[in-house]
Amino acid sequence: MEAARLKAATAARTSGARPTSPLSAAPEAGGGADGASELAWLCRTAYAFVHSPVVEGVQPATGTAPSSEGARTT
């Protein structure tokens, strides 16, 4: 779920829109009680971000027109 949330937020940010879906709600408790379990959780999340068909299907849900707020100007 965290990988899908990150994918939606990244897509919204790239398009300049603000996400308005439930995916933008507070993140689930992830990680672990120690460094090793935290690293394992981060690795699973990163793998899902790149390889999960569920995450691939996530579209940014936006309810407003694109915004220039926070947009990079290069």
Sequence and secondary structure as in RCSB ss.txt:
>XXXX:A:sequence
MEAARLKAATAARTSGARPTSPLSAAPEAGGGADGASELAWLCRTAYAFVHSPVVEGVQPATGTAPSSEGARTT
>XXXX:A:secstr
 HHHHHHHHHHHHHHT  B SGGGS     S SSHHHHHHHHHHHHHHHHH HHHHT    BSS    TT    
